[in-house]
Amino acid sequence: MASHKILVIDDSRVIQKTVKSMLPPGNFDVVEAKDGEEGLKKIRSDKPSLIMLDFLLPKKSGWEVFQEIQAHDDLRKIPLVVMSGRKEEVTEKISEPFEFFEFIEKPFEKKQLIGAIKTAMSKAKKPRAAVKAAPAAAASTAASGGEDVAALQAKVAAMEKEIATLKKQITQILTFIKQKLK
């Protein structure tokens, strides 16, 4: 019997079969869902140990499935690998660094897939604030306040760096436009 159940939510049979073929034989039971609605049903019914979620799906998008997962404490604990052929589609909705899930760009190779699964499993173990904080949870959240502040400061520093880069690019574009208008 397989020790890990992996739910692959992707409308491409090729990706579903590719994931299945890349996993070590005997260790994994792969369950497949062809759209977001079916994926959410199987998350609840099959209780997978890992979810591989395509970001572009019919019926319910990967973004909607992601939001549903994040809204429930029990589902947020399941390791998650988000897949997409274009990383920009994901970063439009979810800013980097991806703290609690792993991202893998399609097409991927076996080594990348195994690495993404391992990383997703370690990221899923990271403590995070509850969606609806109970009094006991609030006390434990306060204890980890220093870590939260440090993480936020790192995110702010990354954003400031990104803003500086964008300002530089805008200046370059304006200079180019001015030269063309002369």
Backbone as CSV, one residue per row, in Angstrom:
resi,resn,N_x,N_y,N_z,CA_x,CA_y,CA_z,C_x,C_y,C_z
1,MET,0.836,-1.188,0.000,0.000,0.000,0.000,0.876,1.245,0.000
2,ALA,0.446,2.250,-0.723,1.210,3.486,-0.835,1.202,4.228,0.496
3,SER,2.340,4.855,0.821,2.437,5.569,2.089,1.982,7.021,1.976
4,HIS,1.956,7.578,0.761,1.566,8.973,0.569,0.535,9.081,-0.546
5,LYS,-0.521,9.856,-0.281,-1.539,10.094,-1.300,-1.309,11.493,-1.865
6,ILE,-1.089,11.576,-3.162,-0.859,12.853,-3.827,-2.049,13.152,-4.726
7,LEU,-2.621,14.334,-4.545,-3.721,14.786,-5.383,-3.157,15.732,-6.441
8,VAL,-3.305,15.363,-7.706,-2.859,16.198,-8.814,-4.100,16.832,-9.434
9,ILE,-4.228,18.148,-9.264,-5.363,18.880,-9.817,-4.866,19.606,-11.061
10,ASP,-5.142,19.030,-12.210,-4.680,19.588,-13.488,-5.601,19.093,-14.590
11,ASP,-5.964,19.978,-15.502,-6.857,19.582,-16.592,-6.119,18.867,-17.713
12,SER,-4.804,18.768,-17.613,-4.006,18.074,-18.626,-3.716,16.643,-18.190
13,ARG,-4.200,15.678,-18.967,-3.903,14.264,-18.683,-2.397,14.014,-18.789
14,VAL,-1.736,14.769,-19.668,-0.287,14.611,-19.847,0.432,14.940,-18.534
15,ILE,0.069,16.049,-17.907,0.707,16.429,-16.636,0.383,15.397,-15.560
16,GLN,-0.867,14.949,-15.494,-1.245,13.947,-14.504,-0.392,12.683,-14.658
17,LYS,-0.262,12.209,-15.902,0.521,10.997,-16.159,2.010,11.239,-15.923
18,THR,2.485,12.441,-16.277,3.897,12.777,-16.083,4.245,12.741,-14.601
19,VAL,3.419,13.366,-13.773,3.673,13.373,-12.332,3.702,11.935,-11.813
20,LYS,2.708,11.160,-12.206,2.611,9.767,-11.751,3.866,8.970,-12.138
21,SER,4.342,9.166,-13.362,5.504,8.407,-13.837,6.815,8.854,-13.191
22,MET,6.867,10.098,-12.718,8.108,10.621,-12.128,8.276,10.259,-10.656
23,LEU,7.205,9.834,-10.014,7.289,9.498,-8.593,7.844,8.094,-8.404
24,PRO,8.604,7.875,-7.322,9.134,6.533,-7.071,7.999,5.518,-6.957
25,PRO,8.112,4.371,-7.627,7.031,3.385,-7.601,6.800,2.825,-6.202
26,GLY,5.517,2.604,-5.898,5.153,1.974,-4.633,4.979,2.916,-3.461
27,ASN,5.584,4.097,-3.508,5.510,5.013,-2.364,4.316,5.963,-2.422
28,PHE,3.734,6.122,-3.603,2.713,7.138,-3.776,1.464,6.596,-4.447
29,ASP,0.336,7.035,-3.939,-0.950,6.765,-4.557,-1.386,8.099,-5.163
30,VAL,-1.453,8.184,-6.488,-1.790,9.430,-7.159,-3.280,9.460,-7.463
31,VAL,-3.939,10.498,-6.955,-5.359,10.746,-7.203,-5.413,11.956,-8.123
32,GLU,-6.294,11.916,-9.121,-6.332,12.991,-10.116,-7.676,13.703,-10.105
33,ALA,-7.610,15.011,-10.396,-8.814,15.829,-10.564,-8.591,16.711,-11.786
34,LYS,-9.628,16.832,-12.626,-9.471,17.542,-13.899,-9.869,19.015,-13.849
35,ASP,-10.455,19.460,-12.720,-10.821,20.869,-12.585,-10.830,21.245,-11.106
36,GLY,-10.993,22.547,-10.839,-10.940,23.031,-9.464,-12.047,22.509,-8.568
37,GLU,-13.260,22.399,-9.101,-14.380,21.892,-8.295,-14.127,20.451,-7.854
38,GLU,-13.741,19.617,-8.817,-13.454,18.217,-8.494,-12.275,18.133,-7.529
39,GLY,-11.289,18.996,-7.725,-10.123,19.022,-6.848,-10.494,19.302,-5.404
40,LEU,-11.331,20.313,-5.188,-11.757,20.638,-3.822,-12.524,19.484,-3.186
41,LYS,-13.376,18.813,-3.955,-14.119,17.658,-3.428,-13.150,16.556,-3.007
42,LYS,-12.141,16.308,-3.858,-11.188,15.228,-3.552,-10.257,15.596,-2.405
43,ILE,-9.976,16.899,-2.223,-9.172,17.308,-1.066,-9.896,16.890,0.209
44,ARG,-11.200,17.132,0.241,-11.984,16.816,1.441,-12.237,15.316,1.593
45,SER,-12.518,14.622,0.490,-12.862,13.202,0.597,-11.634,12.294,0.724
46,ASP,-10.571,12.586,-0.009,-9.406,11.698,-0.043,-8.306,12.048,0.962
47,LYS,-8.395,13.242,1.542,-7.408,13.700,2.533,-5.970,13.400,2.079
48,PRO,-5.517,14.072,1.005,-4.176,13.794,0.478,-3.066,14.283,1.404
49,SER,-1.871,13.682,1.264,-0.711,14.146,2.024,0.035,15.231,1.271
50,LEU,-0.342,15.459,-0.001,0.271,16.515,-0.814,-0.711,16.885,-1.924
51,ILE,-0.764,18.182,-2.233,-1.608,18.658,-3.331,-0.712,19.304,-4.377
52,MET,-0.884,18.895,-5.632,-0.216,19.546,-6.759,-1.325,20.256,-7.530
53,LEU,-1.247,21.586,-7.579,-2.346,22.404,-8.081,-1.923,23.237,-9.283
54,ASP,-2.577,22.988,-10.421,-2.370,23.827,-11.594,-3.073,25.151,-11.331
55,PHE,-2.500,26.262,-11.806,-3.086,27.569,-11.528,-4.203,27.923,-12.501
56,LEU,-4.161,27.362,-13.707,-5.212,27.628,-14.690,-6.059,26.376,-14.844
57,LEU,-7.273,26.442,-14.315,-8.171,25.285,-14.335,-9.569,25.699,-14.783
58,PRO,-10.315,24.759,-15.362,-11.719,25.051,-15.668,-12.586,24.961,-14.407
59,LYS,-13.784,25.493,-14.517,-14.823,25.515,-13.474,-14.423,26.371,-12.279
60,LYS,-13.392,25.996,-11.559,-12.852,26.795,-10.458,-11.359,26.900,-10.704
61,SER,-10.848,28.122,-10.774,-9.428,28.319,-11.090,-8.534,27.839,-9.950
62,GLY,-7.266,27.649,-10.261,-6.293,27.291,-9.239,-6.206,28.352,-8.155
63,TRP,-6.373,29.616,-8.556,-6.373,30.717,-7.591,-7.526,30.565,-6.603
64,GLU,-8.724,30.213,-7.101,-9.882,30.028,-6.227,-9.684,28.827,-5.303
65,VAL,-9.114,27.756,-5.837,-8.825,26.573,-5.015,-7.801,26.936,-3.941
66,PHE,-6.767,27.680,-4.331,-5.736,28.126,-3.385,-6.369,28.928,-2.247
67,GLN,-7.254,29.869,-2.599,-7.911,30.689,-1.581,-8.759,29.830,-0.635
68,GLU,-9.445,28.841,-1.187,-10.263,27.936,-0.371,-9.371,27.144,0.591
69,ILE,-8.248,26.672,0.101,-7.307,25.930,0.951,-6.812,26.829,2.080
70,GLN,-6.440,28.062,1.753,-5.895,28.983,2.745,-6.930,29.413,3.787
71,ALA,-8.203,29.324,3.445,-9.265,29.759,4.355,-9.566,28.734,5.452
72,HIS,-9.018,27.529,5.336,-9.310,26.473,6.315,-8.012,25.961,6.941
73,ASP,-7.934,26.068,8.266,-6.725,25.649,8.981,-6.320,24.213,8.673
74,ASP,-7.296,23.296,8.611,-6.970,21.889,8.376,-6.403,21.674,6.968
75,LEU,-6.870,22.444,5.982,-6.378,22.286,4.606,-5.037,22.980,4.403
76,ARG,-4.803,24.086,5.120,-3.544,24.825,4.976,-2.342,24.004,5.418
77,LYS,-2.576,22.983,6.224,-1.474,22.150,6.718,-0.996,21.139,5.683
78,ILE,-1.774,20.937,4.619,-1.395,19.975,3.582,-0.338,20.609,2.684
79,PRO,0.812,19.956,2.501,1.837,20.508,1.611,1.257,20.760,0.214
80,LEU,1.671,21.886,-0.388,1.103,22.322,-1.652,2.199,22.697,-2.639
81,VAL,2.076,22.165,-3.862,2.950,22.550,-4.975,2.049,23.184,-6.026
82,VAL,2.276,24.471,-6.310,1.514,25.168,-7.339,2.282,25.034,-8.647
83,MET,1.561,24.683,-9.724,2.185,24.479,-11.033,1.606,25.472,-12.031
84,SER,2.465,25.956,-12.932,1.996,26.809,-14.018,3.072,26.868,-15.098
85,GLY,2.630,27.083,-16.314,3.564,27.260,-17.420,4.159,28.654,-17.433
86,ARG,3.504,29.577,-16.721,3.989,30.958,-16.639,3.947,31.419,-15.186
87,LYS,5.098,31.654,-14.619,5.198,32.060,-13.214,4.472,33.388,-12.968
88,GLU,4.440,34.265,-13.994,3.799,35.572,-13.835,2.324,35.437,-13.448
89,GLU,1.667,34.377,-13.947,0.248,34.150,-13.616,0.068,33.968,-12.114
90,VAL,1.032,33.313,-11.514,0.963,33.052,-10.071,1.356,34.307,-9.294
91,THR,2.450,34.969,-9.702,2.929,36.127,-8.947,2.009,37.338,-9.079
92,GLU,1.119,37.346,-10.067,0.106,38.410,-10.152,-0.836,38.335,-8.955
93,LYS,-1.116,37.130,-8.500,-2.071,36.917,-7.407,-1.386,36.718,-6.053
94,ILE,-0.226,36.060,-6.062,0.473,35.721,-4.825,1.905,36.225,-4.947
95,SER,2.295,37.130,-4.050,3.636,37.695,-4.170,4.692,36.738,-3.625
96,GLU,5.873,36.840,-4.207,7.004,36.046,-3.739,7.615,36.728,-2.527
97,PRO,8.400,36.091,-1.711,8.698,34.668,-1.772,7.501,33.847,-1.309
98,PHE,7.348,32.679,-1.920,6.240,31.792,-1.576,6.604,31.098,-0.267
99,GLU,6.029,31.581,0.814,6.449,31.152,2.140,5.917,29.795,2.569
100,PHE,4.658,29.468,2.195,4.039,28.261,2.716,3.742,27.192,1.670
101,PHE,4.120,27.441,0.429,3.944,26.439,-0.622,5.106,26.554,-1.591
102,GLU,5.232,25.571,-2.460,6.315,25.584,-3.449,5.716,25.791,-4.835
103,PHE,6.470,26.431,-5.696,6.046,26.662,-7.078,6.967,25.867,-8.006
104,ILE,6.372,25.268,-9.043,7.165,24.579,-10.060,6.625,24.994,-11.428
105,GLU,7.554,25.353,-12.307,7.150,25.813,-13.633,7.101,24.641,-14.598
106,LYS,6.014,24.582,-15.369,5.855,23.539,-16.382,6.604,23.952,-17.634
107,PRO,7.128,23.052,-18.384,7.321,21.629,-18.074,8.464,21.462,-17.067
108,PHE,8.414,20.394,-16.305,9.441,20.157,-15.306,10.013,18.754,-15.469
109,GLU,11.169,18.570,-14.865,11.844,17.273,-14.903,11.681,16.586,-13.547
110,LYS,11.999,15.312,-13.516,11.823,14.498,-12.313,12.542,15.109,-11.107
111,LYS,13.775,15.536,-11.305,14.570,16.104,-10.213,13.893,17.362,-9.651
112,GLN,13.346,18.208,-10.535,12.651,19.418,-10.099,11.385,19.063,-9.320
113,LEU,10.652,18.071,-9.805,9.419,17.654,-9.139,9.704,17.130,-7.738
114,ILE,10.672,16.251,-7.614,11.015,15.676,-6.297,11.479,16.782,-5.355
115,GLY,12.293,17.709,-5.868,12.759,18.839,-5.050,11.603,19.719,-4.592
116,ALA,10.647,19.977,-5.500,9.490,20.806,-5.162,8.638,20.139,-4.092
117,ILE,8.467,18.832,-4.196,7.677,18.097,-3.199,8.351,18.170,-1.831
118,LYS,9.657,17.952,-1.786,10.390,18.016,-0.507,10.292,19.410,0.105
119,THR,10.469,20.439,-0.731,10.397,21.819,-0.241,8.991,22.141,0.261
120,ALA,7.971,21.713,-0.477,6.582,21.964,-0.066,6.300,21.319,1.280
121,MET,6.835,20.125,1.492,6.601,19.430,2.761,7.247,20.176,3.922
122,SER,8.445,20.725,3.702,9.077,21.477,4.795,8.393,22.831,5.005
123,LYS,7.954,23.476,3.924,7.259,24.759,4.071,5.921,24.593,4.785
124,ALA,5.249,23.484,4.566,3.946,23.246,5.195,4.063,23.110,6.710
125,LYS,5.241,22.758,7.194,5.455,22.589,8.636,5.686,23.923,9.345
126,LYS,5.913,24.997,8.568,6.162,26.305,9.179,4.930,26.758,9.952
127,PRO,5.148,27.297,11.141,3.993,27.792,11.898,3.425,29.047,11.233
128,ARG,2.107,29.162,11.281,1.470,30.367,10.760,0.263,30.723,11.598
129,ALA,-0.110,31.967,11.514,-1.231,32.450,12.303,-2.519,31.791,11.835
130,ALA,-3.391,31.508,12.776,-4.680,30.909,12.445,-5.545,31.939,11.728
131,VAL,-6.451,31.444,10.886,-7.348,32.335,10.165,-8.252,33.066,11.154
132,LYS,-8.851,32.310,12.089,-9.661,32.895,13.151,-8.953,32.573,14.459
133,ALA,-8.270,33.558,15.010,-7.435,33.320,16.188,-8.294,33.144,17.438
134,ALA,-8.115,32.006,18.078,-8.754,31.748,19.365,-7.846,32.315,20.444
135,PRO,-8.331,32.505,21.684,-7.482,33.075,22.735,-6.173,32.310,22.926
136,ALA,-6.198,30.978,22.919,-4.968,30.198,23.099,-4.039,30.395,21.906
137,ALA,-4.608,30.455,20.726,-3.798,30.655,19.526,-3.186,32.046,19.533
138,ALA,-3.908,33.037,20.066,-3.397,34.405,20.113,-2.160,34.479,21.001
139,ALA,-2.154,33.719,22.109,-0.998,33.724,22.999,0.226,33.138,22.312
140,SER,0.033,32.039,21.575,1.175,31.436,20.888,1.629,32.312,19.734
141,THR,0.686,33.037,19.099,1.048,33.941,18.014,1.879,35.094,18.563
142,ALA,1.529,35.585,19.757,2.281,36.672,20.369,3.712,36.231,20.660
143,ALA,3.887,34.974,21.053,5.220,34.463,21.341,6.096,34.453,20.091
144,SER,5.480,34.221,18.949,6.273,34.191,17.720,6.273,35.551,17.026
145,GLY,5.875,36.605,17.739,5.799,37.953,17.173,7.125,38.439,16.616
146,GLY,8.232,38.128,17.303,9.553,38.557,16.831,9.880,37.968,15.475
147,GLU,9.531,36.702,15.288,9.772,36.050,13.997,8.923,36.692,12.909
148,ASP,7.661,37.013,13.251,6.761,37.640,12.287,7.294,39.003,11.862
149,VAL,7.787,39.775,12.830,8.323,41.103,12.523,9.546,40.972,11.609
150,ALA,10.414,40.032,11.911,11.605,39.829,11.079,11.212,39.418,9.661
151,ALA,10.204,38.546,9.548,9.749,38.111,8.223,9.154,39.289,7.457
152,LEU,8.371,40.119,8.144,7.785,41.297,7.500,8.865,42.287,7.080
153,GLN,9.881,42.473,7.926,10.971,43.381,7.577,11.715,42.881,6.337
154,ALA,11.890,41.573,6.226,12.552,41.000,5.046,11.707,41.234,3.798
155,LYS,10.389,41.066,3.946,9.493,41.307,2.810,9.514,42.777,2.393
156,VAL,9.530,43.680,3.372,9.578,45.114,3.070,10.876,45.449,2.341
157,ALA,11.991,44.888,2.803,13.281,45.133,2.146,13.254,44.636,0.704
158,ALA,12.673,43.469,0.486,12.577,42.925,-0.878,11.696,43.817,-1.745
159,MET,10.599,44.305,-1.182,9.706,45.186,-1.942,10.383,46.512,-2.267
160,GLU,11.136,47.051,-1.299,11.848,48.304,-1.549,12.859,48.140,-2.673
161,LYS,13.530,47.007,-2.691,14.497,46.726,-3.761,13.777,46.639,-5.108
162,GLU,12.639,45.974,-5.120,11.852,45.831,-6.343,11.337,47.189,-6.826
163,ILE,10.901,48.036,-5.890,10.430,49.379,-6.244,11.553,50.197,-6.839
164,ALA,12.738,50.096,-6.254,13.893,50.833,-6.788,14.199,50.392,-8.221
165,THR,14.130,49.093,-8.467,14.356,48.570,-9.816,13.299,49.098,-10.782
166,LEU,12.047,49.094,-10.358,10.965,49.595,-11.205,11.134,51.084,-11.505
167,LYS,11.544,51.871,-10.501,11.780,53.303,-10.716,12.881,53.515,-11.756
168,LYS,13.928,52.712,-11.651,15.030,52.814,-12.603,14.532,52.481,-14.012
169,GLN,13.727,51.442,-14.132,13.188,51.055,-15.441,12.281,52.141,-16.014
170,ILE,11.467,52.767,-15.174,10.590,53.843,-15.635,11.421,55.020,-16.136
171,THR,12.482,55.359,-15.397,13.367,56.441,-15.823,13.984,56.124,-17.181
172,GLN,14.409,54.896,-17.369,14.989,54.491,-18.648,13.963,54.580,-19.767
173,ILE,12.742,54.180,-19.503,11.678,54.244,-20.512,11.379,55.695,-20.874
174,LEU,11.276,56.559,-19.861,11.013,57.979,-20.114,12.136,58.612,-20.929
175,THR,13.366,58.280,-20.612,14.514,58.794,-21.368,14.432,58.333,-22.813
176,PHE,14.113,57.096,-23.007,13.987,56.542,-24.370,12.879,57.269,-25.143
177,ILE,11.740,57.451,-24.493,10.611,58.133,-25.157,10.982,59.570,-25.531
178,LYS,11.638,60.275,-24.589,12.054,61.655,-24.856,13.006,61.727,-26.042
179,GLN,13.918,60.753,-26.131,14.872,60.718,-27.259,14.138,60.497,-28.562
180,LYS,13.129,59.651,-28.579,12.383,59.346,-29.780,11.515,60.533,-30.230
181,LEU,11.083,61.345,-29.275,10.237,62.488,-29.584,11.029,63.671,-30.149
182,LYS,12.343,63.675,-29.956,13.165,64.785,-30.452,13.254,64.774,-31.954
